[in-house]
Amino acid sequence: MHQVRARIHLAALKHNLDEVKKMSPESRIVSVIKANAYGHGITEVARALQDSDAFAVARMDEALFLRQQGINKIIFLLEGVYEQDCYKLCEQYHLIPVVYCMEQFQWLQNYFAENNNSSLTYWLKLDTGMHRLGLQKTELNHLSDILQTLPDNRKPAGIMSHFACADEINNPFNQQQLELFEQLTVLPFKIQRSMANSAAIIAMPESHYDWVRPGIMLYGVSPFEDRVFKEAAGNSELELKHVMTLESELIAVKHLKKGDCIGYGSSWCCPQDMTIGVVGIGYGDGYPRHARPGTPVLMHKHRLPLVGRVSMDMITINLQALYQHGITPALGDRVILWGEGLLVEQVAQCSDTIAYELLCQITQRVTIEYE
């Protein structure tokens, strides 16, 4: 039976976590597994990453699902809660909500007032320049007076922020954000701090603080363009291993004449007599619809270019290079779309997007296999 498969290499996942540990030996690690672990399967990834100190997800439903699956490790809710009653769920399921606005803080104080014996732990999030979520400087200044009056078990356990341009290692805004974070986190009580995402873990060791939050690097993807680590990592021998290999198979071979046009819109026409292969994958499986002609796939260890438009269930590729190497393609031959021997970053670049999106948009009709 034909099927599109995403093979998940769990040993590579564990290896990448070990790389994070080597890069930040003095920090605790919050492994970010939101969005179904970036498309890799949240339950299996959580089980493989049990050496993490904690996990982070975006939303409540992700956290509750992990608890239902028997995952007992600390879980951070990066988007916090959207209504006051959700703090009860946080306490019931031992979740750590992140408070990023005054409304959430007031809901929290209301919850504590109604639940005197509450042991709920929470963190604050600061806006140091990304201008999405986070308390502004003026808001934190106002809160700091309130926080000092709270008993120790009602104070935040930690404070975090997020870089806007950490993947641009020479961008001066990174240092501006870091300096503001340093300034705002000088508080009259002890508090844990977290700032570093994947890019900052690699390139900005001064941002590691008490906790680091690796995301994309756990899945073997560089947070930098062109997978250039040397400048970012200094003298480190950082080596990430790909975790997902997306593969399908050849389902048809077409011998076409010069001038024959392929696919919807007839936008790509054969420059000469040539043999085209049809691969059973398309945007209905999560392969990027905007992948340009020339986007590589891997077949019999040879890179072959995409030709024509990506359709819902199929792509077409130029098979000429195989014949030139004495290889006759056959139906059922394995085709790698990214992963083993072909970086997902390269496919993303050919599709005018980022690797994050390609990994996250794998659809339910793709069979995920763990090895």
Secondary structure as GFF3:
##gff-version 3
##sequence-region A 1 371
A	DSSP	beta_strand	5	8	.	.	.	ID=ss1
A	DSSP	alpha_helix	10	23	.	.	.	ID=ss2
A	DSSP	beta_strand	28	32	.	.	.	ID=ss3
A	DSSP	alpha_helix	34	39	.	.	.	ID=ss4
A	DSSP	alpha_helix	42	48	.	.	.	ID=ss5
A	DSSP	beta_strand	54	57	.	.	.	ID=ss6
A	DSSP	alpha_helix	60	68	.	.	.	ID=ss7
A	DSSP	beta_strand	75	77	.	.	.	ID=ss8
A	DSSP	alpha_helix	86	92	.	.	.	ID=ss9
A	DSSP	beta_strand	95	99	.	.	.	ID=ss10
A	DSSP	alpha_helix	102	114	.	.	.	ID=ss11
A	DSSP	beta_strand	123	125	.	.	.	ID=ss12
A	DSSP	alpha_helix	137	149	.	.	.	ID=ss13
A	DSSP	three_ten_helix	152	154	.	.	.	ID=ss14
A	DSSP	beta_strand	158	160	.	.	.	ID=ss15
A	DSSP	alpha_helix	172	184	.	.	.	ID=ss16
A	DSSP	beta_strand	192	194	.	.	.	ID=ss17
A	DSSP	alpha_helix	198	203	.	.	.	ID=ss18
A	DSSP	three_ten_helix	205	207	.	.	.	ID=ss19
A	DSSP	beta_strand	211	212	.	.	.	ID=ss20
A	DSSP	three_ten_helix	216	219	.	.	.	ID=ss21
A	DSSP	three_ten_helix	225	227	.	.	.	ID=ss22
A	DSSP	alpha_helix	230	233	.	.	.	ID=ss23
A	DSSP	beta_strand	244	256	.	.	.	ID=ss24
A	DSSP	beta_strand	261	262	.	.	.	ID=ss25
A	DSSP	three_ten_helix	264	266	.	.	.	ID=ss26
A	DSSP	beta_strand	268	269	.	.	.	ID=ss27
A	DSSP	beta_strand	274	279	.	.	.	ID=ss28
A	DSSP	beta_strand	296	299	.	.	.	ID=ss29
A	DSSP	beta_strand	302	307	.	.	.	ID=ss30
A	DSSP	beta_strand	315	318	.	.	.	ID=ss31
A	DSSP	alpha_helix	320	324	.	.	.	ID=ss32
A	DSSP	beta_strand	334	338	.	.	.	ID=ss33
A	DSSP	alpha_helix	344	350	.	.	.	ID=ss34
A	DSSP	alpha_helix	355	360	.	.	.	ID=ss35
A	DSSP	beta_strand	367	370	.	.	.	ID=ss36
###
